[in-house]
Amino acid sequence: MGRQRKRVVTGEADPPPTRKDEKPATLQRKEKKKKLDIGKIFINISIGLCIFSLIWFFYALYMRSSLAKRVVTLHHSPPVLDVNSTSAEVSPERFWGSYRPQVYFGMKTRSPRSVVTGMMWMRQFSEVDVNLRHTCEQGDRLQGYGWLMHDGLSFGVQEIHDSDFTLTTEFVKRMGGEHGGDWTWRITAKQHSSAPHAPVISLMFYAAADTQGYLEAHVEERNRLGSITGFSEELGNFKITFRKPVAGESSSAKYASYNYLQTMSPGLERLTDIVRNSLNRRFVYSHPSGEKRQYIAVDTYKPQHQPKSADPRKESDFVLHQVTVQTPFQIEVLFESGSFRDRPNQLSAAAMTEELEKRKAAFDAKFEKTFGLQAKGLGQAQVKFSKAALSNMLGGMGYFYGQSVVQSVYNEYPLLYPEGALFTAVPSRSFFPRGFLWDEGFHQLLLSKWDPQVTREATAHWLDLVNMEGWIPREQILGDEARSKVPAEFVVQHNENANPPTLFLALQKLVEQLQANPDAESSRPTLPFLRRLYPRLQTWFEWYNTTQTGPLPNSYRWRGRDKDTNLFLNPKTLTSGLDDYPRASHPSAEERHVDLHCWMALASGTMASVARLLGEPHQEYERTHQTLSDNTLLDELHWSDQLRSFSDYGNHTQAVSLQQEKVYVPPGQPRHQFPVARLVRSVRRAPKPQFVNALGYISLFPFLLHVLTPDSPKLEHIFRDMRDADKLWTPYGLRSLSRADPLYMKRNTEHDAPYWRGPIWININYLAVRALHHYGNTEGPYQEKAATLYQELRSNIMNNVYRQYAETGYIWEQYNDSTGSGQGSHPFTGWSALTVLIMAEQY
């Protein structure tokens, strides 16, 4: 047995034998470390990406939230009007007024939560069960109503023609005290000569608080409400007295029956319903002749049961006085301010008559001085009509307060706009008793002639509603009363949608008045007004100039066209103001709209004038104006050689029609279980980019807004088309769309009658007469032709509008191009009242 070999231990062991393919440990560790480093890098990158994504996510949320808030964030510059500019302290003469155009007769103050007063009436013993009149409704089928005289300041006279009697409503204001002074109403009722019997009428006078203040009824002689006393922050203490009826203009008393109602109202839009639901037949009218008949009168109001959460608004006092009396008669209602302590006498009876006659004489004198119609040789009947047209616009001024409902692309749901006030004229007391942006510029062309202060205040109210982006909601539906008259689909206003910036027309007129007579008392406030307006005006202009641009440089496109091309013969462009006027058959971003191009030429020119007047930089506005007024550029963008007229451009085909859609009904199945066949659009030829070639109002805009130079050969084509009876000319004014156009008088859907596809509109005809006057008084090759057309068109318009008023008792929204008959909403004493300026030849 051999000896065992001793193991030798040294400080370092021998390395184990290695295989040929095995890497050294050092390399392994390096590679492992390298892998770990790469893993860490990936982890760090992933963490970084996650952090970046989170930051981006929260930044996007923040930006979306920030962008979403922009639509309801008002402009940062100081308001044009001070907060108390309409208060009794600052503007006592305009504090009270007929600022409720939506009712036949009523008054309120220019304050957010005004005590309102008004009148309702109904005929007793009629064939109609309850014919209660309150808010202006076309369905009431009155023979006519409207202001005959109204100075917009201190008095008004109105006639309301019902079936067999006429009510004359008059009011006069008297300044005094610290809260807007006193006023008196006088209502005179007379039966029509054709009425077989003297009608018995119930007049209802009321006062209603609007969430603040209180009213207290003072009852005399059982059911007769002698007076109402009350208090509010804006009015202090006040008293409303109801005089007994007298026989006509004599002082002898008339027999009457009396009733009253004292209750609470959740909102001003509910007043008619409250009265209607409180009526009862249990009362007896005992005429001195011995005849006794049951009549309808207010009794106890029993509100319909509603859950408490259904209407969270604060209820307010509502007091009503009913007097039932046989015609003829006269009644006075007196409002007396508690702070008017040194009044010389009560404004009633002879004192009221004397004051009223003074105001009438002053109105007549101012009207002739302003418009000079008698000096032009117009007859008394035409002058009376003109006074009524102006008075209806002044009497249609409203003061509204509330919040619009708006939405932007960054809002999932509509939002409430900040609360705001609006002092504005309305297009129609019955159908459109609220503010419309593009209508208001036309309104102020007339009102600026009568009272520039009204124009300054109305324009300031509109611009004080501009948001930080420069957008103004085009339709102002402020307050529950206004909202109750609007279909739900029109309530929400979208901030990408514009409306023609017609307020620049009114501003242009104010600037001209100031430059012509800078020392005139009526013009002196214009310069400081423009200075306060200017920052908002700049933002408003820039909003148009950036959001409504077209596909080519210096071109423009209306946003907001109807997207449902299946139901519309031609998708509407409500934002342009010309609703269903034919545009490109297939809406697209490639459209160019000639009317908007011309509006921007006008706006930039007015901005340059205002900037120069204020000593502000004007060069950029001037360059924009010169570019947009360049007739060569206008031809390139909008002249159609085929039509030989100016035109829109877009993706278009004329081969469209409305046809009954086919609904498949399986054999043996009942037809009523399947959808009703609708009229839908049929496209027989595919659209392509081209000029729209619809000759009408749109084609005239370069001429209407004076963009064409006096020597432009395009004027020859325009004058030819205007005077062609187969195209635009009628004995009553220019029709909106050529008779030769395929869409002339065609329905847009089975429910939409033609609107701007043939009928005559006075606002565009006014612009046409104004433009003819301009080119007829400017040297050029077409001066004589313009002057001849001017005389003819002016005569046609003024004669037809007057004739229709004399025959129907109304000024109308539009006029039939075949017969001249008034049609549409009525009374429409918005821009149709521009007939006064046409008669006066003031442009």
C-alpha positions in Angstrom: 0.0 0.0 0.0 1.5 3.2 -1.1 1.8 6.2 1.1 -0.7 8.9 0.6 0.5 12.0 -1.1 0.4 15.1 1.1 -1.9 17.9 0.0 0.0 21.1 -0.4 -2.1 24.2 0.5 -0.9 27.4 -1.0 -2.3 30.8 -1.0 -3.9 30.5 -4.4 -5.7 27.5 -5.8 -5.0 26.3 -9.3 -7.6 27.3 -11.7 -9.8 24.5 -12.7 -9.4 23.2 -16.2 -11.4 25.1 -18.7 -13.3 24.1 -21.8 -12.4 25.6 -25.0 -15.8 27.2 -25.4 -16.1 28.6 -21.9 -15.6 32.4 -21.4 -13.5 33.8 -18.7 -15.4 35.0 -15.5 -14.3 38.5 -16.0 -16.0 38.7 -19.4 -19.1 37.0 -17.9 -19.4 39.6 -15.2 -18.9 42.4 -17.8 -21.6 41.0 -20.0 -23.9 40.5 -17.0 -23.3 44.1 -15.9 -23.9 45.2 -19.4 -27.3 43.4 -19.5 -28.2 44.9 -16.2 -27.3 48.4 -17.5 -29.4 47.9 -20.6 -32.4 46.7 -18.5 -32.1 49.7 -16.2 -32.0 51.9 -19.3 -35.2 50.3 -20.6 -36.8 50.6 -17.2 -35.8 54.2 -16.9 -37.0 54.9 -20.4 -40.3 53.2 -19.5 -40.6 55.1 -16.3 -39.8 58.3 -18.2 -42.3 57.5 -20.9 -45.0 56.8 -18.2 -44.2 60.1 -16.4 -44.2 62.0 -19.7 -47.5 60.3 -20.7 -49.0 61.3 -17.3 -47.7 64.8 -17.7 -49.0 65.0 -21.2 -52.3 63.5 -20.1 -52.8 66.0 -17.3 -51.5 68.8 -19.5 -54.1 67.8 -22.2 -56.8 67.6 -19.5 -55.7 71.0 -18.3 -55.6 72.4 -21.8 -59.0 70.9 -22.7 -60.4 72.3 -19.4 -58.8 75.7 -20.2 -60.1 75.7 -23.7 -63.5 74.5 -22.5 -63.7 77.5 -20.2 -62.8 80.0 -22.9 -66.2 80.0 -24.4 -67.7 81.2 -21.1 -64.9 83.6 -20.2 -65.8 87.3 -21.0 -63.3 89.6 -22.6 -60.6 90.9 -20.3 -60.9 94.6 -21.1 -63.1 96.9 -19.0 -66.7 96.9 -20.0 -67.8 99.6 -22.4 -70.7 100.4 -20.0 -70.3 101.0 -16.3 -72.2 98.6 -14.1 -74.7 101.2 -13.1 -75.0 102.9 -16.5 -78.7 102.1 -16.9 -79.6 102.9 -13.3 -82.0 105.7 -12.2 -79.2 107.6 -10.8 -77.1 107.7 -14.0 -79.8 107.6 -16.7 -83.1 108.5 -15.1 -84.8 109.6 -18.3 -84.3 106.0 -19.8 -84.8 104.1 -16.6 -88.5 103.2 -17.1 -89.7 102.3 -20.6 -91.8 99.9 -22.7 -88.9 97.5 -22.5 -91.1 94.4 -22.7 -91.6 94.1 -26.5 -93.0 90.6 -26.2 -96.3 91.8 -24.5 -98.9 94.0 -26.1 -98.5 96.7 -23.4 -96.2 96.7 -20.4 -93.3 98.6 -18.8 -90.2 97.8 -16.7 -87.0 99.4 -15.7 -83.5 98.8 -17.2 -82.4 96.7 -14.3 -81.7 93.0 -13.9 -84.6 92.1 -11.6 -87.1 94.8 -12.4 -90.6 95.0 -11.1 -92.7 94.6 -14.2 -96.1 96.0 -15.1 -98.4 95.0 -17.9 -101.9 94.6 -19.2 -104.0 91.7 -20.3 -107.5 91.8 -21.7 -110.4 89.6 -22.9 -113.8 90.1 -24.5 -116.7 88.9 -22.3 -119.7 87.0 -23.7 -117.9 86.1 -26.9 -118.1 82.9 -29.0 -114.6 82.0 -28.0 -114.5 80.5 -24.5 -111.5 82.4 -23.1 -109.8 84.8 -25.5 -107.1 86.1 -23.1 -104.6 88.5 -24.7 -101.2 89.2 -23.1 -98.1 88.3 -25.0 -97.9 89.2 -28.7 -99.1 86.2 -30.7 -99.8 85.9 -34.4 -102.4 83.3 -33.5 -104.5 86.0 -31.8 -105.3 87.2 -35.4 -105.6 90.9 -34.4 -106.5 93.2 -37.2 -103.4 95.3 -36.4 -101.4 96.6 -33.5 -98.4 98.8 -33.0 -97.1 102.1 -31.9 -98.3 105.2 -33.8 -95.9 107.5 -31.9 -93.0 106.7 -29.6 -90.0 108.8 -28.9 -88.0 106.1 -27.2 -87.7 108.2 -24.1 -90.8 109.7 -22.5 -94.1 108.8 -24.2 -95.8 106.5 -26.5 -99.2 106.0 -28.3 -100.3 102.6 -29.5 -103.4 101.2 -31.2 -104.6 97.6 -30.8 -107.4 96.5 -33.2 -109.2 93.5 -31.9 -112.3 91.9 -33.5 -114.9 94.6 -32.8 -113.1 97.2 -30.7 -109.9 99.2 -30.5 -107.7 99.8 -27.5 -105.5 102.9 -27.5 -102.7 102.6 -25.0 -100.8 105.8 -24.0 -98.1 106.5 -21.5 -96.3 109.5 -20.3 -93.3 109.8 -18.0 -92.4 112.6 -15.7 -89.0 113.0 -14.2 -88.6 113.6 -10.4 -87.1 112.0 -7.3 -84.2 109.6 -7.3 -85.8 106.5 -8.9 -86.8 107.4 -12.4 -89.9 109.5 -11.6 -93.6 108.9 -12.3 -95.6 107.6 -15.2 -99.2 107.3 -16.2 -101.1 104.9 -18.5 -104.3 105.8 -20.2 -106.3 103.1 -22.0 -109.2 104.1 -24.2 -111.6 101.5 -25.6 -114.0 102.2 -28.5 -116.2 99.8 -30.4 -115.8 99.5 -34.2 -118.5 101.1 -36.2 -119.4 97.7 -37.7 -120.0 96.1 -34.3 -123.7 95.3 -33.8 -123.4 95.7 -30.0 -121.1 97.6 -27.6 -118.7 94.9 -26.4 -118.0 94.3 -22.7 -114.3 94.0 -22.1 -112.2 93.0 -19.1 -108.9 94.8 -18.7 -106.4 93.3 -16.3 -103.6 95.5 -15.0 -100.8 93.8 -13.0 -97.5 94.3 -11.3 -95.1 91.4 -10.6 -91.8 91.4 -8.7 -88.9 89.4 -10.1 -87.2 87.7 -7.1 -86.7 90.8 -5.1 -88.9 93.5 -3.5 -92.5 93.1 -2.4 -96.0 94.1 -3.5 -99.0 94.8 -1.2 -102.6 95.0 -2.4 -105.0 97.6 -1.1 -108.6 96.5 -1.6 -111.6 98.9 -1.5 -115.3 98.2 -1.9 -115.2 94.4 -1.6 -113.4 93.3 -4.8 -112.0 96.5 -6.2 -108.2 96.8 -6.0 -107.7 100.5 -5.4 -103.9 100.5 -5.4 -100.7 98.5 -5.0 -97.8 99.7 -2.8 -94.4 98.1 -3.0 -90.7 98.4 -2.5 -87.6 97.2 -4.5 -83.9 98.1 -4.4 -84.0 100.0 -7.7 -87.4 101.8 -7.1 -87.5 102.4 -3.4 -91.1 102.9 -2.2 -93.7 103.3 -4.8 -97.5 103.2 -5.4 -99.6 102.1 -8.3 -103.2 103.6 -8.4 -106.0 102.2 -10.5 -108.6 104.9 -11.4 -112.2 104.0 -12.0 -113.3 103.9 -15.7 -115.0 107.0 -17.2 -117.1 107.3 -20.3 -114.7 108.1 -23.1 -112.9 111.4 -22.6 -115.6 112.8 -20.3 -115.3 112.5 -16.5 -118.6 110.7 -15.9 -118.2 107.4 -14.2 -119.0 104.1 -15.9 -120.6 101.1 -14.4 -118.0 98.3 -13.9 -117.4 95.0 -12.1 -114.2 94.5 -10.3 -112.0 91.5 -9.3 -108.5 91.1 -8.2 -105.8 88.4 -7.8 -103.0 88.3 -5.3 -100.6 85.3 -5.5 -97.0 84.2 -6.0 -95.3 83.6 -9.3 -92.3 81.3 -9.9 -91.3 83.3 -13.0 -92.5 86.0 -15.4 -93.0 83.6 -18.2 -95.8 81.9 -16.1 -98.0 85.0 -15.6 -100.4 84.2 -18.4 -100.8 80.6 -17.2 -101.4 81.8 -13.6 -104.2 84.2 -14.8 -105.8 81.6 -17.1 -105.8 78.9 -14.3 -107.4 81.4 -11.9 -110.4 82.3 -14.1 -113.9 81.4 -12.9 -117.4 81.9 -14.3 -119.2 82.3 -10.9 -119.3 86.1 -11.1 -122.3 88.2 -12.2 -122.1 91.3 -14.3 -125.2 93.5 -13.3 -125.6 96.2 -15.9 -127.7 99.3 -14.7 -130.2 98.3 -17.5 -131.1 95.4 -15.3 -129.5 92.7 -17.4 -127.5 90.2 -15.4 -125.0 87.9 -17.0 -122.3 85.6 -15.7 -118.8 86.7 -16.8 -115.3 85.3 -16.5 -113.0 86.8 -13.9 -109.9 86.0 -11.8 -110.6 84.0 -8.6 -108.3 82.1 -6.3 -105.2 80.7 -8.1 -104.6 77.0 -7.4 -101.2 76.1 -8.7 -100.8 72.8 -10.4 -99.1 70.3 -8.2 -95.4 70.0 -8.9 -92.6 68.3 -7.0 -90.6 70.8 -5.0 -87.5 70.2 -7.0 -89.3 70.8 -10.4 -88.8 74.6 -10.2 -86.2 75.8 -7.7 -86.6 79.5 -8.4 -87.7 81.9 -5.7 -91.4 82.8 -6.0 -92.3 86.5 -6.2 -95.4 88.7 -5.6 -97.9 89.0 -8.4 -101.0 91.3 -8.0 -103.6 91.9 -10.7 -106.6 94.3 -11.0 -109.5 93.3 -13.3 -112.1 95.8 -14.4 -115.0 94.6 -16.6 -116.8 97.4 -18.4 -118.8 98.1 -21.6 -117.3 100.2 -24.3 -116.7 103.1 -24.8 -114.6 103.9 -21.7 -111.2 105.2 -20.5 -109.1 104.1 -17.6 -105.9 105.6 -16.1 -103.2 103.8 -14.1 -100.7 105.9 -12.1 -97.3 105.0 -10.9 -95.8 107.3 -8.3 -92.3 107.1 -6.9 -91.9 107.5 -3.2 -88.8 109.7 -3.7 -90.7 112.2 -5.9 -91.7 114.5 -3.1 -92.2 117.8 -4.9 -94.5 116.8 -7.7 -96.7 119.7 -8.8 -99.8 117.6 -9.3 -100.8 114.1 -10.2 -100.1 113.1 -13.8 -103.7 112.3 -14.6 -106.9 113.6 -16.3 -106.3 117.1 -17.7 -102.6 117.2 -16.6 -102.0 113.9 -18.4 -103.7 115.2 -21.6 -101.7 118.4 -21.5 -98.4 116.6 -21.1 -99.2 114.1 -23.8 -100.0 116.8 -26.3 -96.7 118.5 -25.6 -94.8 115.3 -26.3 -96.8 114.6 -29.5 -96.0 118.1 -30.8 -92.3 117.7 -29.9 -92.2 114.3 -31.6 -93.8 115.6 -34.8 -91.4 118.5 -35.0 -88.3 116.3 -34.4 -89.5 113.7 -36.9 -89.8 116.3 -39.7 -86.5 117.9 -38.8 -84.8 114.5 -38.8 -86.3 113.0 -41.9 -87.9 115.9 -43.8 -90.7 113.8 -45.4 -93.2 116.7 -45.7 -90.5 118.8 -47.4 -90.1 116.0 -49.9 -93.8 116.3 -50.8 -95.0 113.0 -49.2 -98.6 112.9 -48.2 -99.9 112.9 -44.6 -100.8 109.2 -44.8 -97.3 108.2 -45.8 -95.8 110.5 -43.1 -98.1 108.8 -40.6 -96.9 105.4 -41.8 -93.3 106.5 -41.4 -93.8 107.7 -37.9 -95.4 104.4 -37.0 -92.5 102.4 -38.5 -89.9 104.4 -36.5 -92.1 104.3 -33.4 -92.5 100.5 -33.6 -88.8 100.0 -33.7 -88.3 102.4 -30.7 -91.3 100.7 -28.9 -89.7 97.4 -29.7 -86.5 98.1 -27.8 -86.2 95.6 -25.0 -84.0 95.3 -21.9 -83.1 91.6 -21.2 -81.0 90.0 -18.5 -79.9 86.4 -18.2 -77.6 83.8 -19.5 -77.2 82.3 -23.0 -76.6 78.6 -23.4 -73.4 78.0 -25.3 -71.2 75.1 -26.4 -67.7 74.7 -28.0 -66.0 71.7 -29.5 -64.2 71.3 -26.2 -67.5 71.0 -24.2 -69.3 67.7 -24.0 -72.4 69.5 -22.8 -73.8 73.0 -23.2 -72.7 75.6 -20.6 -74.3 78.7 -19.2 -72.7 82.0 -20.4 -72.0 84.6 -17.8 -75.0 86.7 -16.8 -75.4 89.8 -18.8 -77.8 92.6 -19.9 -78.8 93.5 -23.4 -80.5 96.7 -24.5 -81.6 96.0 -28.1 -84.3 96.4 -30.7 -86.1 93.2 -31.7 -87.1 92.1 -35.2 -90.7 91.1 -34.4 -92.6 91.5 -31.1 -94.7 88.4 -31.9 -92.2 86.0 -33.4 -88.7 87.2 -32.6 -88.9 89.2 -29.4 -85.2 88.9 -28.6 -81.8 90.2 -29.8 -80.4 89.0 -33.1 -76.8 90.1 -34.0 -77.1 90.7 -37.7 -80.5 92.3 -37.4 -79.3 94.8 -34.9 -76.8 96.5 -37.2 -79.7 97.3 -39.6 -81.9 98.4 -36.7 -79.3 100.9 -35.6 -79.0 102.5 -39.1 -82.4 103.9 -38.5 -82.1 104.6 -34.8 -78.8 106.4 -35.2 -80.6 109.0 -37.2 -83.2 109.5 -34.5 -81.1 109.2 -31.4 -77.4 108.3 -31.6 -77.3 107.7 -27.8 -79.6 104.7 -28.4 -77.2 103.3 -31.0 -74.2 103.8 -28.7 -75.9 102.1 -25.8 -77.2 99.2 -27.8 -73.9 98.6 -29.5 -72.1 98.8 -26.2 -74.4 96.2 -24.7 -73.7 93.8 -27.6 -70.0 94.3 -27.4 -70.0 93.8 -23.7 -71.2 90.3 -24.3 -68.1 89.3 -26.3 -66.0 86.5 -24.8 -62.2 86.3 -24.6 -62.0 84.7 -28.0 -63.9 87.5 -29.7 -67.2 85.6 -30.2 -70.7 87.0 -29.5 -73.6 84.5 -29.4 -75.6 85.5 -32.5 -79.0 85.0 -30.9 -79.5 86.4 -27.4 -82.1 84.4 -25.5 -81.8 86.0 -22.1 -84.1 85.2 -19.2 -87.0 82.8 -18.8 -89.5 85.0 -20.6 -87.3 85.1 -23.7 -86.5 81.4 -23.5 -90.1 80.4 -23.3 -90.7 81.7 -26.8 -87.8 79.7 -28.5 -87.8 76.1 -29.7 -85.3 74.0 -27.9 -83.2 73.2 -30.9 -82.3 76.9 -31.3 -81.4 77.7 -27.7 -77.8 76.4 -27.7 -75.3 78.8 -29.4 -72.1 77.3 -30.9 -68.9 79.4 -30.7 -67.6 78.5 -34.2 -70.7 80.1 -35.7 -70.7 83.7 -36.8 -73.3 86.1 -38.1 -72.9 89.0 -40.5 -71.1 91.8 -38.6 -73.6 94.5 -39.4 -72.8 96.5 -36.3 -70.0 97.9 -38.5 -72.6 99.6 -40.6 -73.9 101.4 -37.5 -70.4 102.3 -36.4 -69.6 103.6 -39.8 -72.7 105.9 -39.5 -71.6 107.1 -36.0 -68.1 107.9 -37.4 -69.6 109.8 -40.3 -71.9 111.8 -38.0 -68.9 112.7 -35.8 -66.7 113.7 -38.7 -69.4 115.8 -40.3 -70.4 117.7 -37.1 -67.9 117.0 -34.2 -69.3 119.8 -32.1 -72.9 118.6 -32.2 -74.3 117.7 -28.8 -75.6 114.3 -30.2 -72.1 113.4 -31.5 -69.8 114.5 -28.7 -70.1 111.3 -26.7 -69.1 109.2 -29.7 -65.3 109.6 -29.4 -65.1 108.5 -25.8 -67.6 105.7 -26.6 -65.4 104.4 -29.4 -62.3 104.6 -27.2 -63.9 102.3 -24.6 -65.3 100.1 -27.3 -62.1 99.7 -29.3 -60.3 96.8 -27.4 -63.4 94.6 -27.8 -64.0 95.7 -31.3 -60.4 94.6 -32.2 -60.9 91.2 -30.7 -64.3 90.8 -32.4 -62.8 91.7 -35.8 -59.9 89.3 -35.3 -62.2 86.5 -34.4 -63.9 86.8 -37.8 -60.6 87.3 -39.5 -59.1 84.0 -38.1 -62.1 81.7 -37.5 -64.0 82.3 -40.7 -61.2 82.1 -43.2 -61.5 80.2 -46.5 -59.2 77.7 -48.2 -57.3 80.3 -50.3 -55.5 83.4 -49.0 -57.9 86.3 -48.5 -61.0 84.1 -48.9 -63.7 83.5 -46.3 -66.1 80.7 -45.4 -69.2 80.7 -43.1 -69.0 77.9 -40.5 -72.0 76.1 -39.2 -73.7 74.8 -42.4 -76.2 72.0 -41.9 -74.4 68.7 -42.2 -77.4 66.5 -43.0 -77.3 66.5 -46.7 -79.8 63.7 -47.0 -82.9 65.8 -45.9 -82.0 69.2 -47.2 -82.4 70.1 -50.9 -79.6 72.6 -50.2 -78.1 72.5 -46.7 -78.8 75.8 -44.9 -76.3 78.4 -43.8 -78.1 80.0 -40.9 -74.9 81.7 -39.8 -74.9 83.9 -43.0 -78.3 85.3 -42.1 -79.6 84.2 -45.5 -80.7 80.7 -44.1 -81.7 78.6 -47.2 -80.2 80.8 -49.9 -78.5 78.3 -52.3 -74.9 77.6 -51.5 -72.7 74.7 -52.6 -74.8 71.5 -52.6 -72.3 69.5 -50.6 -70.8 71.5 -47.7 -67.0 71.3 -47.5 -64.0 73.2 -46.2 -63.2 74.2 -49.8 -66.1 76.7 -50.0 -65.6 80.4 -50.6 -68.5 82.7 -49.7 -68.6 86.1 -51.5 -71.0 87.8 -49.1 -68.6 87.2 -46.1 -65.7 88.4 -48.2 -67.6 91.7 -48.7 -68.6 91.9 -45.0 -64.9 91.6 -44.1 -64.0 94.4 -46.6 -66.6 96.6 -44.9 -65.4 95.7 -41.4 -61.7 96.2 -42.1 -62.5 99.6 -43.6 -64.5 100.7 -40.6 -61.8 99.4 -38.2 -59.2 101.5 -40.1 -61.5 104.6 -39.8 -62.0 104.1 -36.1 -58.3 103.4 -35.4 -57.3 106.6 -37.3 -59.9 108.6 -35.3 -58.6 107.3 -32.0 -54.9 107.8 -33.0 -54.3 104.0 -32.9 -52.3 102.0 -35.4 -54.4 101.6 -38.5 -52.1 100.5 -41.2 -52.8 96.7 -40.8 -56.6 97.3 -41.1 -56.0 99.6 -44.1 -53.9 97.0 -45.8 -56.6 94.3 -45.2 -59.3 96.7 -46.5 -57.3 97.4 -49.6 -56.6 93.8 -50.3 -60.2 92.7 -49.8 -61.4 95.6 -51.9 -59.0 94.7 -54.8 -61.4 94.1 -57.7 -58.9 91.8 -59.4 -58.7 89.5 -56.4 -62.5 89.6 -56.1 -62.8 88.5 -59.7 -60.3 85.6 -59.2 -62.1 84.3 -56.2 -65.7 84.9 -57.0 -66.5 85.9 -60.6 -68.2 83.2 -62.6 -67.7 83.6 -66.3 -70.5 81.1 -67.0 -73.1 83.1 -65.0 -71.4 86.4 -65.6 -72.0 87.2 -62.0 -70.3 87.0 -58.6 -70.8 83.7 -57.0 -69.8 81.3 -54.1 -67.4 78.5 -54.9 -67.6 74.9 -53.6 -68.3 71.2 -54.1 -71.6 71.6 -56.1 -74.1 70.1 -58.4 -77.4 71.5 -59.6 -78.8 68.0 -60.3 -80.6 67.6 -57.0 -84.3 67.3 -56.0 -86.5 66.1 -53.2 -88.1 62.8 -53.8 -90.3 60.4 -51.8 -88.1 57.8 -50.2 -88.9 54.2 -50.8 -90.0 52.2 -47.8 -90.0 48.4 -48.3 -93.0 46.7 -46.8 -92.8 42.9 -46.8 -95.8 41.2 -48.4 -98.6 40.6 -45.9 -97.2 43.1 -43.4 -99.4 46.1 -42.3 -98.1 49.4 -43.7 -98.7 51.4 -40.6 -96.0 49.4 -38.7 -93.3 50.9 -41.0 -91.8 54.4 -41.1 -93.7 57.1 -43.0 -92.0 57.9 -46.3 -90.2 61.2 -46.1 -89.0 63.6 -48.8 -85.2 63.0 -49.1 -82.6 64.5 -51.4 -81.8 62.7 -54.7 -78.4 63.6 -56.3 -78.6 62.7 -60.0 -75.1 63.9 -60.9 -72.0 63.9 -58.6 -70.8 67.3 -57.3 -67.5 68.8 -58.3 -65.6 71.9 -57.3 -67.1 74.8 -59.2 -68.9 78.1 -58.9 -72.4 77.7 -57.4 -74.1 80.0 -60.1 -77.1 80.9 -58.0 -78.0 84.5 -59.1 -79.6 86.5 -56.3 -78.8 88.6 -53.3 -75.4 86.9 -52.8 -74.3 87.9 -56.3 -75.0 91.6 -55.5 -72.8 91.9 -52.4 -69.7 93.4 -54.0 -72.1 96.1 -55.3 -74.3 96.3 -52.1 -71.3 97.1 -49.8 -69.5 99.4 -52.3 -66.6 97.0 -52.9 -66.7 97.5 -56.7 -65.0 100.6 -58.0 -67.3 103.0 -59.9 -65.6 102.1 -63.2 -65.8 98.3 -62.7 -67.3 96.7 -65.9 -69.0 94.2 -63.5 -71.5 96.9 -62.6 -72.9 96.7 -66.1 -73.7 93.0 -65.6 -75.1 93.6 -62.1 -77.4 96.4 -63.3 -78.6 94.2 -66.2 -79.5 91.3 -63.9 -81.2 93.6 -61.4 -83.5 95.2 -64.0 -84.4 91.9 -65.7 -87.9 90.9 -64.7 -87.1 87.2 -65.4 -84.3 87.4 -62.9 -84.4 89.9 -59.9 -86.7 92.8 -60.8 -90.3 93.1 -59.6 -92.7 96.1 -59.2 -92.3 95.7 -55.4 -88.5 95.4 -54.9 -85.7 93.0 -55.8 -86.5 89.3 -55.3 -83.9 87.3 -53.4 -83.3 84.6 -56.0 -83.6 84.7 -59.8 -86.8 83.3 -61.3 -84.5 81.4 -63.7 -82.7 79.5 -60.9 -83.5 75.8 -60.4 -84.1 76.3 -56.7 -86.4 79.4 -57.1 -89.3 79.0 -54.7 -88.4 75.4 -54.0 -89.0 73.9 -50.6 -85.8 73.0 -48.7 -87.4 70.1 -46.9 -90.9 68.8 -46.8 -91.5 71.1 -43.8 -89.4 74.1 -44.8 -91.1 76.5 -47.2 -88.8 78.7 -49.4 -87.5 81.6 -47.3 -84.6 83.4 -49.1 -85.5 81.8 -52.5 -87.6 84.4 -54.1 -89.4 86.6 -51.5 -88.5 90.3 -51.2 -86.5 91.4 -48.1 -86.3 95.0 -47.2 -82.8 95.0 -45.5 -81.1 93.8 -48.8 -83.3 96.1 -50.8 -82.2 99.0 -48.6 -78.6 98.1 -49.2 -79.4 98.0 -53.0 -81.1 101.5 -53.0 -78.2 102.8 -50.9 -75.6 101.4 -53.3 -77.5 102.8 -56.3 -77.5 106.2 -54.6 -73.8 105.9 -54.1 -72.9 104.9 -57.6 -75.5 107.3 -59.0 -73.7 110.2 -57.3 -70.1 109.0 -58.1 -68.5 109.8 -61.4 -68.1 106.8 -63.6 -69.4 105.1 -66.8 -72.4 103.7 -65.0 -73.5 106.7 -63.0 -76.5 107.6 -65.2 -77.8 104.0 -65.2 -77.4 103.7 -61.4 -79.4 107.0 -60.9 -82.2 105.7 -63.1 -82.4 102.4 -61.3 -82.3 104.2 -58.0 -85.4 106.2 -58.7 -87.4 103.2 -59.9 -86.3 100.8 -57.1 -86.9 103.4 -54.4 -90.4 104.1 -55.6 -91.3 100.4 -55.9 -90.2 99.6 -52.4 -91.7 102.5 -50.5 -95.0 102.3 -52.4 -95.5 98.6 -51.8 -94.5 98.5 -48.1 -96.8 101.5 -47.5 -99.7 100.0 -49.5 -99.4 96.7 -47.6 -99.4 98.5 -44.3 -102.5 100.5 -45.3 -104.3 97.3 -46.4 -103.3 94.9 -43.6 -102.3 97.1 -40.6 -98.8 95.5 -40.5 -95.3 95.9 -41.7 -94.1 92.5 -42.8 -91.0 90.3 -42.6 -90.9 89.8 -46.3 -93.0 90.5 -49.4 -94.3 88.2 -52.1 -92.3 88.7 -55.3 -95.4 88.0 -57.5 -98.1 90.0 -55.8 -96.2 92.3 -53.4 -98.3 90.9 -50.5 -96.8 90.9 -47.0 -95.9 87.5 -45.6 -94.0 85.8 -42.8 -94.0 87.1 -39.3 -95.8 90.4 -38.4 -95.5 93.0 -37.2 -91.9 93.0 -38.4 -90.7 96.4 -37.6 -87.1 95.4 -37.4 -85.2 96.0 -40.6 -88.4 96.4 -42.7 -88.7 99.8 -41.0 -85.6 100.9 -43.0 -88.3 102.0 -45.5 -88.3 105.2 -43.5 -84.7 105.9 -44.6 -85.5 105.0 -48.2 -88.4 107.5 -48.1 -86.1 110.1 -46.5 -83.3 109.3 -48.9 -80.9 109.1 -46.0 -78.1 106.6 -46.5 
